[in-house]
């Protein structure tokens, strides 16, 4: 998505464990994880602009991160079918040498099709759900699960590109 927006970048995974629970609300949790990731990489590359992001699915007070196995993914999808949930992405942009930091949260509401209209077994066979918050991949959905999106589709895919570009333009 960044490449399509004309941004050159290098991927450097952060070696930090994501915080999955605690006293934080879902909005706080995704920003905490984004900052932890960005700060870890910024320590290694202080002169570079670093982007850290973390996406979670919030539904009825529960946080759906990446499922541990296919059974957990199926359970998440079953709970989400026919309902609307919120996709939250925390983003942190940092350039340590210039002491610049900007962070924000993007929220998108996503409604899934009713359970009777979805073939979950086929979906789980054709989409890799274990590395996706909520166990689904919007970029591969093709209308199988997602009925309606209110907000940024790129956020649901994993990075709110328009907001990132605006933050880069404004702060860096």
C-alpha positions in Angstrom: 0.0 0.0 0.0 2.8 2.4 0.8 4.6 1.5 -2.4 1.5 2.2 -4.4 1.4 5.6 -2.7 4.9 6.3 -3.9 6.7 5.8 -0.6 10.0 4.0 -0.6 10.6 1.9 2.5 12.4 -1.0 4.1 10.7 -3.6 6.3 12.4 -4.1 9.6 10.2 -6.2 12.0 10.4 -5.1 15.6 11.5 -7.7 18.1 9.0 -6.8 20.7 6.2 -8.8 22.1 2.8 -7.3 21.4 0.7 -6.5 24.5 -2.5 -8.5 24.1 -4.3 -7.5 27.3 -4.2 -5.4 30.4 -6.0 -2.5 31.9 -6.2 -0.6 28.6 -9.1 0.0 26.3 -8.7 -1.4 22.7 -7.9 2.1 21.3 -5.1 2.5 23.8 -3.8 -1.0 23.3 -3.2 -0.7 19.5 -1.4 2.7 20.0 0.8 1.2 22.8 1.8 -1.7 20.5 2.5 0.7 17.5 4.7 2.9 19.7 6.6 -0.1 21.1 7.3 -1.4 17.6 8.3 2.0 16.2 10.6 2.9 19.1 12.3 -0.5 19.0 13.2 0.0 15.3 14.0 3.7 15.8 16.7 2.7 18.3 18.4 0.7 15.5 17.9 3.4 12.9 17.8 6.8 14.7 18.2 8.9 11.5 15.4 7.2 9.6 11.7 7.9 9.7 10.1 4.8 11.3 6.5 3.7 11.0 5.0 1.2 13.5 1.4 0.0 13.3 -0.8 -2.4 15.1 -4.3 -3.5 14.1 -6.9 -5.1 16.3 -10.6 -6.0 15.9 -12.9 -4.9 18.8 -16.3 -6.4 19.3 -18.6 -6.3 22.3 -15.8 -5.5 24.7 -13.5 -8.2 23.4 -10.3 -7.7 21.5 -9.7 -10.1 18.6 -6.0 -10.1 17.7 -4.3 -12.8 15.6 -5.9 -16.2 16.2 -3.6 -18.9 17.6 -5.1 -21.7 15.4 -7.8 -22.4 12.9 -10.3 -23.3 15.6 -9.8 -19.9 17.3 -10.1 -18.2 13.9 -13.4 -20.0 13.2 -14.7 -19.0 16.6 -13.9 -15.3 15.9 -15.5 -15.4 12.5 -18.7 -17.1 13.8 -19.0 -14.4 16.5 -18.6 -11.6 13.9 -21.0 -13.0 11.3 -24.1 -10.9 10.9 -22.7 -8.2 13.2 -20.7 -5.0 13.0 -17.3 -4.7 14.6 -14.6 -2.0 14.8 -11.2 -2.3 13.3 -8.6 -0.1 15.1 -5.1 0.6 13.9 -2.7 2.4 16.0 0.1 4.2 14.0 3.3 5.7 15.3 5.7 7.7 13.2 9.0 8.5 14.8 12.4 10.0 13.8 14.5 9.7 16.9 17.4 11.9 15.8 15.0 14.8 15.1 13.0 14.0 18.3 9.8 13.9 16.3 6.9 11.6 17.1 3.4 11.4 15.8 0.8 8.8 16.7 -2.9 8.3 16.0 -5.7 5.8 15.8 -7.9 5.0 12.8 -11.3 3.4 13.4 -13.4 1.6 10.7 -16.7 -0.1 11.2 -17.1 -3.4 9.4 -20.3 -5.4 9.0 -20.2 -9.1 8.2 -22.8 -11.1 6.2 -25.1 -13.3 8.3 -23.7 -16.8 9.2 -26.1 -18.6 6.8 -24.7 -16.6 3.9 -21.1 -17.5 4.6 -19.1 -20.7 3.9 -16.6 -20.5 6.8 -14.9 -23.8 6.0 -14.1 -22.7 2.4 -13.0 -19.3 3.6 -10.6 -20.8 6.1 -9.2 -23.1 3.5 -8.5 -20.3 1.0 -7.4 -17.4 3.3 -4.5 -17.5 5.7 -6.3 -16.3 8.9 -3.6 -16.8 11.5 -1.6 -13.7 10.8 -4.7 -11.4 10.6 -6.5 -9.6 13.4 -9.9 -11.1 13.7 -9.0 -14.0 11.6 -9.9 -12.5 8.2 -8.2 -10.8 5.3 -10.2 -7.9 3.8 -7.8 -7.7 0.8 -8.8 -11.3 -0.1 -12.4 -11.2 1.0 -14.1 -10.5 -2.4 -17.4 -10.0 -0.6 -17.5 -13.4 1.1 -17.6 -12.1 4.7 -17.7 -8.3 4.4 -21.1 -6.8 3.7 -20.3 -3.1 4.5 -17.4 -0.9 5.4 -17.8 2.5 7.1 -14.5 4.3 6.9 -11.1 3.4 5.5 -10.8 0.1 3.7 -7.0 0.4 3.8 -7.3 0.5 7.6 -9.2 -2.8 7.5 -6.4 -4.2 5.4 -3.9 -3.1 8.0 -2.7 0.5 7.4 -4.8 3.6 7.0 -2.7 5.0 4.1 -4.5 8.3 3.7 -4.0 9.2 7.4 -0.3 8.0 7.2 0.3 10.2 4.2 -1.4 13.2 5.8 0.7 12.7 9.0 3.9 12.5 7.0 3.0 15.7 5.1 2.1 17.5 8.3 4.7 16.4 10.8 7.7 15.2 8.8 
